[in-house]
Amino acid sequence: MTPDLMEAGAERAARASGIHYVTGSTESGGREAGFGRIATPGEVDITHGRILYLEDVSVSFDGFKAINKLSLDIAPGELRCIIGPNGAGKTTMMDIITGKTRPDSGTVFFGSTIDLLRHREADIAQLGIGRKFQKPTVFEHLTVFENLELALKTNKGVRASMLFRLDSAQSDRLAEVLETIHLADSVSRLAGNLSHGQKQWLEIGMLLMQDPKLLLLDEPVAGMTDEETARTAELFLTLKGKHSLMVVEHDMSFIRTISEIVTVLCDGSVLAQGTLDEVQADERVIEVYLGR
Ligand SMILES: Nc1ncnc2c1ncn2[C@@H]1O[C@H](COP(=O)(O)OP(=O)(O)OP(=O)(O)O)[C@@H](O)[C@H]1O
């Protein structure tokens, strides 16, 4: 069968089954997404020792190169810290990984087989990539329990959501997540009454309910007290190994507590990579941090 016929067949099968297939529209002026790949949750192939792989990725906004031939990879279970001055391209990189922004060129793979540029944003979340934005977005009028329960209902229809009941495995998972995020004593509290740090942990818990393989966390400790920051460091160290984490953060003492490898982004590409001590001693890194 020719590739064309195979794609036409895949398209028909997707229509018949109600699964969305990728037709590709761009949000950011980059290239069109590929067509015909059905996004279904499944095992991510990590036999090559990489859960995430970016090569030569570039994107421009109105002629300005926000990401410039960026190459980066992350090992399964790794906790990678990303630092860099304002405007370095950290958020744009996460936007590309999660399908919010399409790059103009380059390769972005989840494991060895899933080409993320052929998937839409909603499909990428389903594939096992969870993203936490800087501001907490929990449902303030719901309890901690209800927020976590709700995380399991996403992408279900209205009727299915109304009939939804936790099965025993999901109840166990919810209890485990509550312990992990240190909110087991607060199940019945309204999310709106939690501290800023607790809201952040709850949102991380909502992501964990979906058991993501890769978690992208954008400035997770911004606005936290020192104690909350220390507990967040503990939380991330607990998650490492079970999940892969990419943490973008400006707080260097937090980075020092959690980091193994630190990647420094600047002008849309990797400027330096190594332990925090190594990158902080790098003249080019000192220049971009002090020279601006
Ligand atoms: N949609 C867009 N349109 C135009 N320019 C954009 C867009 N998104 C990002 N940029 C520009 O791309 C560059 C990289 O921005 P980005 O937000 O990725 O940096 P960052 O490293 O996350 O910065 P910060 O640490 O301040 O959050 C910036 O100069 C920004 O103004």
The ligand as an ORCA input file, in Angstrom:
! r2SCAN-3c Opt
* xyz 0 1
  N       4.000     35.004     20.501
  C       5.067     35.787     20.455
  N       5.133     36.811     19.584
  C       6.213     37.608     19.514
  N       7.322     37.448     20.289
  C       7.308     36.445     21.178
  C       6.195     35.570     21.326
  N       6.501     34.658     22.289
  C       7.734     34.970     22.731
  N       8.215     36.024     22.074
  C       9.542     36.623     22.263
  O      10.483     35.564     22.241
  C      11.510     35.777     23.197
  C      11.588     34.614     24.127
  O      10.509     34.686     25.028
  P      10.227     33.617     26.166
  O       8.985     34.052     26.877
  O      10.242     32.263     25.600
  O      11.486     33.825     27.110
  P      11.747     33.291     28.589
  O      13.131     32.741     28.598
  O      10.647     32.391     28.993
  O      11.717     34.631     29.437
  P      11.267     34.905     30.976
  O      12.349     34.328     31.849
  O      11.203     36.378     31.053
  O       9.925     34.240     31.174
  C      11.192     37.086     23.895
  O      11.948     38.127     23.274
  C       9.711     37.272     23.631
  O       9.353     38.632     23.600
*
